[in-house]
Amino acid sequence: MNRIVYVEDEPEVGELIAAYLGRHDIEVTVETRGDRAEATILNADPDLVLLDIMLPGKDGMTVCRDLRAHWSGPIVLLTSLDSDMNHILALEMGANDYILKTTPPAVLLARLRLHLRQAQGSQPEVAPAIQSSQRVLRFGSLTIDSLNRQVTLFDENITLSTADFDLLWELATHAGQILNRDALLKTLRGVSYDGMDRSIDVAISRLRKKLYDSATEPFRIKTIRNKGYLFAPQAWDTRSA
């Protein structure tokens, strides 16, 4: 049986969804406050987190962002806010999906099961040689420590979410090679690129900002037009190109 934490401040909605999912072998713990959500989730260690956006204490977007620093499982926003901007923001905050509450229960169940399967079946496809002998990668002033999941640049500690660290590690272990969106999504999330998913692009943008790369003319994590992204191994000695 899979386990979910559902953060929802309307008891009737929470109980309804929990009862429906429970009939389909998904155990649901309902938390009603956003400011208690992270502690509840980390304590329960569920297979998936379902978040409303409008919550007391802390909104669902902020919960999602803060949780991503400590937890790598799938996060799904379930909300009545039908907004492209909120959808984009949710992905930028680290959510895996954005589902409207008007979605039929059977469709909601199918999408949650999809994320659960992907999470259970996907492991970072790092070669065993890299896992055993290359726990620390160094490129000029950049150091990436996979064992302690720490990144330093110009002797500054760089704070990255779990998902962003995994993306950086994947790029760095293939330094000098072009990785397309499909390859990155399959390795990191176990899904194929559908032509619409912009989560990799958003994460690349976050990495560039954190790693002092140029937003307009990136030289550290390069965009190779119509092909993908390339981690430049010789671009980490100076703060600018």
Rosetta silent file (secondary structure, phi, psi, omega in degrees, C-alpha in Angstrom):
SEQUENCE: MNRIVYVEDEPEVGELIAAYLGRHDIEVTVETRGDRAEATILNADPDLVLLDIMLPGKDGMTVCRDLRAHWSGPIVLLTSLDSDMNHILALEMGANDYILKTTPPAVLLARLRLHLRQAQGSQPEVAPAIQSSQRVLRFGSLTIDSLNRQVTLFDENITLSTADFDLLWELATHAGQILNRDALLKTLRGVSYDGMDRSIDVAISRLRKKLYDSATEPFRIKTIRNKGYLFAPQAWDTRSA
SCORE:     score description
SCORE:     0.000 S_00000001
   1 L     0.000  128.644  176.183    0.000    0.000    0.000 S_00000001
   2 E   -77.877  153.554 -178.972    1.342    3.427   -0.962 S_00000001
   3 E  -121.157  134.770 -179.012    1.304    6.248    1.575 S_00000001
   4 E  -128.241  142.479  165.611    0.449    9.887    0.860 S_00000001
   5 E  -103.644  124.600 -179.459    0.400   13.021    2.986 S_00000001
   6 E  -112.425  116.804 -179.948   -2.384   15.337    1.797 S_00000001
   7 E   -98.677  108.141 -172.761   -2.150   18.934    3.029 S_00000001
   8 L  -150.301  125.636 -174.135   -5.667   20.390    2.795 S_00000001
   9 L   -87.396   -8.205  176.513   -7.332   22.893    5.130 S_00000001
  10 L   -97.489  107.258 -174.634  -10.927   21.949    4.264 S_00000001
  11 H   -54.848  -39.506 -178.200  -11.715   18.822    6.336 S_00000001
  12 H   -62.989  -42.477  179.397  -14.556   17.703    4.074 S_00000001
  13 H   -65.740  -46.468  179.603  -12.341   17.794    0.981 S_00000001
  14 H   -58.522  -44.607 -179.579   -9.492   16.047    2.774 S_00000001
  15 H   -66.880  -37.806 -179.609  -11.746   13.300    4.100 S_00000001
  16 H   -64.600  -48.813 -179.673  -13.405   12.809    0.717 S_00000001
  17 H   -65.553  -42.131 -179.657  -10.122   12.450   -1.166 S_00000001
  18 H   -61.620  -40.914 -179.976   -8.613   10.276    1.587 S_00000001
  19 H   -66.076  -42.626 -179.394  -11.623    7.944    1.532 S_00000001
  20 H   -64.530  -48.433 -179.354  -11.555    7.612   -2.255 S_00000001
  21 H   -66.460  -33.543  177.812   -7.816    6.927   -2.422 S_00000001
  22 H   -61.489  -33.291  177.791   -8.096    4.551    0.536 S_00000001
  23 L   -70.424  -11.545  179.946  -10.494    2.391   -1.473 S_00000001
  24 L  -118.347   34.501  172.191   -7.721    2.061   -4.041 S_00000001
  25 L    64.032   35.027  173.143   -4.945    0.955   -1.685 S_00000001
  26 E  -123.267  115.289 -179.823   -3.469    4.379   -0.991 S_00000001
  27 E   -82.787  128.884 -174.026   -3.172    5.295    2.677 S_00000001
  28 E  -119.307  128.350  169.805   -3.660    9.031    3.229 S_00000001
  29 E  -104.467  124.497 -177.243   -2.585   11.193    6.165 S_00000001
  30 E  -100.373  127.342  173.654   -4.344   14.569    6.127 S_00000001
  31 E  -115.296  133.437 -172.567   -2.614   17.672    7.486 S_00000001
  32 L   -99.406   -7.459 -176.935   -4.697   20.841    7.701 S_00000001
  33 L  -124.503  137.250  178.767   -2.015   23.519    8.212 S_00000001
  34 H   -68.394  -33.531 -178.171    0.768   24.655    5.943 S_00000001
  35 H   -76.435   -7.901  174.176    3.071   25.622    8.810 S_00000001
  36 H  -107.375   -5.293 -169.810    2.911   22.046   10.146 S_00000001
  37 H   -62.377  -47.749 -174.928    3.132   20.354    6.764 S_00000001
  38 H   -61.756  -43.984  179.406    6.891   19.905    6.455 S_00000001
  39 H   -62.821  -41.940  178.946    7.256   18.327    9.907 S_00000001
  40 H   -61.950  -43.520 -177.756    4.302   16.004    9.223 S_00000001
  41 H   -66.612  -48.260 -178.438    5.738   14.959    5.856 S_00000001
  42 H   -64.942  -32.807  177.814    9.284   14.338    7.087 S_00000001
  43 H   -71.729  -39.878 -177.133    7.930   12.369   10.047 S_00000001
  44 H   -79.927  -26.809 -176.876    5.588   10.245    7.908 S_00000001
  45 L    46.997   61.844 -175.724    8.104    9.770    5.036 S_00000001
  46 L   -78.032  175.029  176.397    5.312    9.145    2.490 S_00000001
  47 L   -84.345  -20.189 -178.196    5.618    7.962   -1.106 S_00000001
  48 E  -158.210  149.347  176.335    3.993   11.155   -2.421 S_00000001
  49 E  -116.537  131.867  177.117    2.871   14.552   -1.140 S_00000001
  50 E  -113.312  124.666 -172.146   -0.389   16.163   -2.263 S_00000001
  51 E  -125.142  131.172  163.793   -0.626   19.902   -1.571 S_00000001
  52 L   -78.868  161.719  177.833   -3.366   22.493   -1.682 S_00000001
  53 L   -91.632  -48.842 -176.991   -2.104   26.031   -2.376 S_00000001
  54 L   -82.402   99.568 -175.900   -4.344   28.122   -0.107 S_00000001
  55 L  -131.411  149.551  175.041   -3.332   26.962    3.367 S_00000001
  56 L   -75.193  144.421  176.649   -3.211   28.586    6.824 S_00000001
  57 L    88.980  -48.007  178.873    0.214   29.349    8.244 S_00000001
  58 L  -159.725  131.103 -176.753    2.158   28.760    5.027 S_00000001
  59 L   -74.692  160.818 -175.065    0.909   28.505    1.448 S_00000001
  60 H   -62.760  -33.744  177.510    1.384   25.354   -0.606 S_00000001
  61 H   -61.946  -44.913 -179.632    3.905   26.925   -3.005 S_00000001
  62 H   -68.001  -39.581  175.907    6.183   27.827   -0.113 S_00000001
  63 H   -58.340  -45.136 -179.720    5.730   24.402    1.474 S_00000001
  64 H   -59.735  -49.396 -178.798    6.733   22.841   -1.847 S_00000001
  65 H   -60.533  -47.275 -177.731    9.842   25.018   -2.170 S_00000001
  66 H   -68.010  -37.013 -178.517   10.975   24.442    1.417 S_00000001
  67 H   -66.970  -34.332 -177.593   10.283   20.714    1.291 S_00000001
  68 H   -60.479  -23.279  179.004   12.373   20.249   -1.848 S_00000001
  69 L   -72.573  -16.535 -173.872   15.517   21.092    0.132 S_00000001
  70 L  -126.438  -10.584 -169.369   15.002   18.003    2.315 S_00000001
  71 L  -142.974  132.641 -172.566   12.806   15.546    0.409 S_00000001
  72 L  -107.946    2.058 -178.658   13.085   14.134   -3.123 S_00000001
  73 L   -72.455  172.725 -179.574    9.755   12.318   -3.551 S_00000001
  74 L   -68.413  136.733  176.503    6.966   13.403   -5.905 S_00000001
  75 E  -120.940  126.165 -178.921    5.011   16.538   -4.965 S_00000001
  76 E  -121.540  127.282  174.367    1.653   17.204   -6.613 S_00000001
  77 E   -86.594  125.445  175.663   -0.301   20.450   -6.244 S_00000001
  78 E  -117.890  110.868 -168.042   -4.086   19.845   -6.055 S_00000001
  79 E  -147.047  162.080  174.473   -5.849   23.184   -6.233 S_00000001
  80 L   -93.952   -1.432 -177.117   -8.872   25.122   -7.444 S_00000001
  81 L   -84.867  100.475 -179.336   -6.621   27.890   -8.843 S_00000001
  82 L   -89.048   86.808 -174.338   -6.772   27.484  -12.620 S_00000001
  83 L  -142.422  127.235  176.870   -3.875   29.736  -13.576 S_00000001
  84 H   -60.552  -38.644 -179.221   -1.000   29.242  -16.032 S_00000001
  85 H   -63.751  -42.946  177.174    1.195   31.450  -13.849 S_00000001
  86 H   -64.811  -37.317  178.265    0.511   29.319  -10.761 S_00000001
  87 H   -61.581  -47.116  179.326    1.163   26.180  -12.815 S_00000001
  88 H   -63.596  -44.549 -179.727    4.537   27.538  -13.947 S_00000001
  89 H   -61.434  -39.371  179.556    5.408   28.730  -10.447 S_00000001
  90 H   -60.294  -43.474  178.222    4.592   25.305   -9.003 S_00000001
  91 H   -65.360  -37.491  178.192    7.060   23.654  -11.395 S_00000001
  92 H   -65.614  -32.006  179.745    9.685   26.258  -10.541 S_00000001
  93 L   -78.806   -6.741  176.812    9.190   25.492   -6.850 S_00000001
  94 L   109.157    6.286  179.320    9.899   21.813   -7.513 S_00000001
  95 L   -71.319  150.806  176.469    6.435   20.284   -7.976 S_00000001
  96 L   -90.243  -22.700 -176.868    6.029   17.289  -10.258 S_00000001
  97 E  -158.836  161.749 -179.544    2.457   18.045  -11.289 S_00000001
  98 E  -137.612  110.882 -173.139   -0.355   20.592  -10.983 S_00000001
  99 E  -122.062  135.929  178.241   -3.895   19.177  -10.886 S_00000001
 100 E   -81.421  147.382  179.268   -7.194   21.035  -10.576 S_00000001
 101 L   -67.397  -16.800  176.394   -9.729   19.943   -7.970 S_00000001
 102 L   -78.204   -6.498  178.461  -12.325   19.745  -10.733 S_00000001
 103 L   -63.466  133.646  179.035  -10.405   16.793  -12.191 S_00000001
 104 L   -56.915  141.950 -177.573  -12.495   13.588  -11.991 S_00000001
 105 H   -53.360  -38.547 -179.105  -11.388   11.347   -9.104 S_00000001
 106 H   -64.883  -36.480  177.802  -10.502    8.478  -11.444 S_00000001
 107 H   -70.436  -42.110  175.663   -8.179   10.763  -13.437 S_00000001
 108 H   -56.987  -47.414  179.540   -6.609   12.100  -10.237 S_00000001
 109 H   -58.257  -44.793 -178.415   -6.008    8.522   -9.086 S_00000001
 110 H   -62.381  -41.295 -178.817   -4.412    7.609  -12.422 S_00000001
 111 H   -70.671  -38.208  176.282   -2.058   10.568  -12.332 S_00000001
 112 H   -64.664  -41.723  177.895   -1.043    9.909   -8.729 S_00000001
 113 H   -62.175  -37.131  177.349   -0.381    6.261   -9.555 S_00000001
 114 H   -60.076  -48.426  179.901    1.765    7.392  -12.493 S_00000001
 115 H   -64.720  -36.161  178.312    3.930    9.550  -10.222 S_00000001
 116 H   -65.573  -42.639  178.434    4.162    6.743   -7.665 S_00000001
 117 H   -63.302  -44.040 -178.906    5.320    4.260  -10.337 S_00000001
 118 H   -63.202  -41.234 -179.649    7.863    6.705  -11.677 S_00000001
 119 H   -66.924  -37.152 -178.443    9.242    7.429   -8.208 S_00000001
 120 H   -76.020  -27.937 -175.249    9.524    3.735   -7.365 S_00000001
 121 H   -98.062   -8.360 -175.189   11.096    2.812  -10.682 S_00000001
 122 L  -105.429  127.122  171.986   13.544    5.687  -11.206 S_00000001
 123 L  -129.620  143.080  177.847   17.031    5.773   -9.758 S_00000001
 124 L   -54.717  124.324 -175.700   19.786    8.123  -10.942 S_00000001
 125 L   -87.275   67.091  177.018   21.606    6.232  -13.700 S_00000001
 126 L   -94.457  132.479 -177.155   25.149    7.062  -12.621 S_00000001
 127 L   -59.220  142.296 -179.930   27.761    4.575  -13.736 S_00000001
 128 H   -53.945  -35.993 -179.710   29.135    2.373  -10.920 S_00000001
 129 H   -61.828  -37.000  179.137   32.676    3.633  -11.635 S_00000001
 130 H   -70.874  -41.244 -179.742   31.533    7.176  -10.919 S_00000001
 131 H   -61.714  -38.368 -174.444   29.703    6.144   -7.760 S_00000001
 132 H   -87.608  -36.486 -171.200   32.744    4.372   -6.346 S_00000001
 133 H  -113.651  -11.154 -177.548   35.673    6.495   -7.536 S_00000001
 134 L  -126.741   59.612  177.912   34.281    9.920   -8.345 S_00000001
 135 L   -74.948  -22.025  177.559   32.341   10.986   -5.290 S_00000001
 136 E  -125.163  125.093  176.791   33.923   14.429   -5.596 S_00000001
 137 E  -110.030  138.229  178.915   34.182   16.282   -8.907 S_00000001
 138 E  -128.988  130.733  175.864   36.343   19.386   -9.301 S_00000001
 139 E  -133.771   97.063 -177.190   36.312   21.853  -12.161 S_00000001
 140 L    59.099 -120.165 -177.880   38.515   24.848  -11.395 S_00000001
 141 L   -85.919    0.425 -179.126   36.867   26.685   -8.493 S_00000001
 142 E   -99.087  129.518  174.389   33.799   24.387   -8.517 S_00000001
 143 E  -125.608  130.951  179.133   33.643   21.328   -6.254 S_00000001
 144 E  -121.854  113.673 -178.069   30.709   18.896   -6.254 S_00000001
 145 E  -104.973  105.737 -175.637   30.665   16.377   -3.403 S_00000001
 146 L   -75.877  -27.390 -178.951   28.100   13.663   -4.110 S_00000001
 147 L   -68.117  -46.477  179.352   28.613   11.839   -0.808 S_00000001
 148 L   -96.164   -1.341  179.169   27.773   14.887    1.319 S_00000001
 149 L    52.201   53.659  179.479   25.701   16.494   -1.447 S_00000001
 150 E  -123.006  144.236  177.794   27.623   19.753   -1.141 S_00000001
 151 E  -128.042  131.071  173.933   28.592   22.264   -3.803 S_00000001
 152 E  -126.927  143.517  178.272   31.174   25.012   -3.401 S_00000001
 153 E  -141.866  124.043 -174.755   32.135   27.682   -5.912 S_00000001
 154 L    53.914   40.889  179.763   34.854   30.290   -5.218 S_00000001
 155 L    64.432   15.438  177.020   34.938   28.872   -1.635 S_00000001
 156 E  -105.766  131.594  175.361   31.235   29.711   -1.235 S_00000001
 157 E   -71.945  127.309 -179.551   28.753   27.017   -0.229 S_00000001
 158 E  -104.329  119.341 -179.519   26.002   26.807   -2.842 S_00000001
 159 L   -86.800  121.678  178.975   22.630   25.640   -1.527 S_00000001
 160 L  -126.474  147.569  172.229   20.732   23.449   -3.982 S_00000001
 161 L   -68.392  165.907  178.327   17.512   21.474   -3.705 S_00000001
 162 H   -56.824  -46.169 -177.836   17.727   17.692   -4.030 S_00000001
 163 H   -65.237  -40.744 -178.980   16.407   17.800   -7.580 S_00000001
 164 H   -70.153  -35.907  175.753   18.772   20.592   -8.639 S_00000001
 165 H   -62.996  -44.436  179.823   21.790   18.819   -7.124 S_00000001
 166 H   -60.368  -39.974  178.366   20.882   15.646   -9.013 S_00000001
 167 H   -64.881  -45.903  179.251   20.626   17.633  -12.245 S_00000001
 168 H   -61.211  -43.116  179.652   24.006   19.323  -11.669 S_00000001
 169 H   -61.596  -42.074  179.600   25.633   15.975  -10.863 S_00000001
 170 H   -63.267  -43.870  178.135   24.219   14.428  -14.026 S_00000001
 171 H   -64.262  -44.783 -174.587   25.511   17.319  -16.144 S_00000001
 172 H   -69.264  -35.151  178.442   28.928   17.354  -14.432 S_00000001
 173 L   -73.687   -9.186  173.683   29.497   13.603  -14.746 S_00000001
 174 L  -120.171   36.529 -178.125   28.933   14.075  -18.487 S_00000001
 175 L   -54.871  135.520 -179.474   31.050   17.230  -18.750 S_00000001
 176 L    84.131   -2.501  178.712   31.720   18.195  -22.354 S_00000001
 177 L  -110.413  148.242  177.115   28.795   16.093  -23.621 S_00000001
 178 E   -87.233  125.475  176.139   25.430   17.346  -24.859 S_00000001
 179 E  -114.601  123.881 -179.816   22.485   15.992  -22.861 S_00000001
 180 L   -86.584  171.259 -176.764   19.021   16.552  -24.291 S_00000001
 181 H   -60.709  -38.858 -177.519   15.830   17.037  -22.281 S_00000001
 182 H   -63.309  -44.261  179.683   14.648   13.489  -22.926 S_00000001
 183 H   -63.613  -42.209 -178.914   17.869   11.955  -21.572 S_00000001
 184 H   -67.008  -43.916 -179.977   17.800   14.187  -18.495 S_00000001
 185 H   -64.847  -40.311  179.837   14.132   13.517  -17.723 S_00000001
 186 H   -65.046  -41.444 -178.997   14.552    9.750  -18.148 S_00000001
 187 H   -70.516  -44.985 -171.617   17.586    9.665  -15.858 S_00000001
 188 H   -87.259  -31.790 -175.621   16.315   12.019  -13.174 S_00000001
 189 H  -127.562   -4.263  177.569   12.570   11.342  -13.162 S_00000001
 190 L    72.325   22.766 -179.931   12.059    8.184  -15.211 S_00000001
 191 L  -126.605  159.820  177.462    9.807    9.883  -17.766 S_00000001
 192 L   -93.102  152.402  178.170   10.139   10.787  -21.440 S_00000001
 193 L   -71.891  127.745 -175.891   10.082   14.335  -22.744 S_00000001
 194 L  -102.139    7.414 -179.365    6.613   15.109  -24.118 S_00000001
 195 L    87.250  -11.165 -177.338    7.460   18.360  -25.881 S_00000001
 196 L  -118.029  -25.059 -174.759    5.670   20.435  -23.224 S_00000001
 197 L   -68.366  119.732 -179.303    7.519   19.745  -19.975 S_00000001
 198 L  -106.622   11.791 -174.400    9.647   22.789  -19.097 S_00000001
 199 H   -63.558  -36.460  178.082   10.876   21.541  -15.710 S_00000001
 200 H   -66.539  -42.535  179.061   14.418   20.865  -16.982 S_00000001
 201 H   -61.577  -42.101  179.693   14.626   24.347  -18.525 S_00000001
 202 H   -64.681  -43.370 -179.983   13.432   25.920  -15.279 S_00000001
 203 H   -65.761  -39.029  176.638   15.933   23.904  -13.235 S_00000001
 204 H   -60.790  -43.052  178.797   18.778   24.828  -15.609 S_00000001
 205 H   -60.536  -41.543  177.846   17.846   28.486  -15.181 S_00000001
 206 H   -63.735  -43.275  179.803   17.994   28.081  -11.381 S_00000001
 207 H   -61.695  -44.112 -179.794   21.388   26.382  -11.569 S_00000001
 208 H   -58.786  -43.608 -179.843   22.812   29.128  -13.759 S_00000001
 209 H   -63.590  -43.989 -178.896   21.716   31.790  -11.311 S_00000001
 210 H   -66.217  -32.931 -172.592   23.154   29.910   -8.338 S_00000001
 211 L  -101.666   22.104  175.269   26.439   29.192  -10.142 S_00000001
 212 L    56.194   36.565  174.187   27.051   32.742  -11.398 S_00000001
 213 L   -91.309  159.220 -179.573   26.384   31.829  -15.006 S_00000001
 214 L   -79.232  134.902  177.700   24.991   34.365  -17.454 S_00000001
 215 L   -74.385  -32.214 -175.905   21.250   34.245  -18.042 S_00000001
 216 L   -93.082  -34.870  178.910   21.542   35.777  -21.532 S_00000001
 217 L  -134.615   70.881 -176.387   24.836   34.241  -22.701 S_00000001
 218 L   -62.115  135.623 -178.830   25.486   31.186  -20.497 S_00000001
 219 L  -123.011   -9.589  178.183   29.051   29.900  -20.675 S_00000001
 220 L   -97.099  -50.959  172.339   29.105   27.326  -17.852 S_00000001
 221 E  -113.949   98.050 -170.556   25.941   25.387  -18.596 S_00000001
 222 E   -86.197  146.089  169.726   25.518   26.056  -22.283 S_00000001
 223 E   -92.668  120.661  176.625   22.379   25.740  -24.369 S_00000001
 224 E  -100.872  107.031 -170.134   23.150   23.897  -27.601 S_00000001
 225 L   -51.570  129.771  177.675   20.346   24.949  -29.923 S_00000001
 226 L    64.792   11.039 -179.257   17.953   22.144  -30.893 S_00000001
 227 L  -126.397  -46.947 -179.229   20.163   19.599  -29.076 S_00000001
 228 E   152.080 -143.222 -175.613   20.245   20.152  -25.320 S_00000001
 229 E  -124.140  149.037 -178.576   22.603   21.322  -22.590 S_00000001
 230 E  -133.674  125.653  174.514   26.361   21.059  -22.140 S_00000001
 231 E   -83.735  117.045 -176.904   28.370   21.406  -18.915 S_00000001
 232 L   -87.147  111.179 -172.873   31.562   23.249  -19.870 S_00000001
 233 L   -71.386  -19.834 -176.729   34.436   21.774  -17.793 S_00000001
 234 L   -99.240   12.933 -170.788   36.871   24.652  -18.435 S_00000001
 235 L  -105.668   21.693 -170.152   34.512   27.499  -17.479 S_00000001
 236 L  -118.878   16.777 -178.978   34.881   27.511  -13.679 S_00000001
 237 L   -90.867  -26.554 -178.196   38.109   29.404  -13.027 S_00000001
 238 L  -126.832  162.274 -178.223   36.721   32.937  -13.189 S_00000001
 239 L   -76.666  -16.323  179.779   33.485   34.592  -12.180 S_00000001
 240 L  -140.895  162.035 -177.870   32.724   35.764  -15.715 S_00000001
 241 L   -68.942    0.000    0.000   33.391   34.638  -19.253 S_00000001
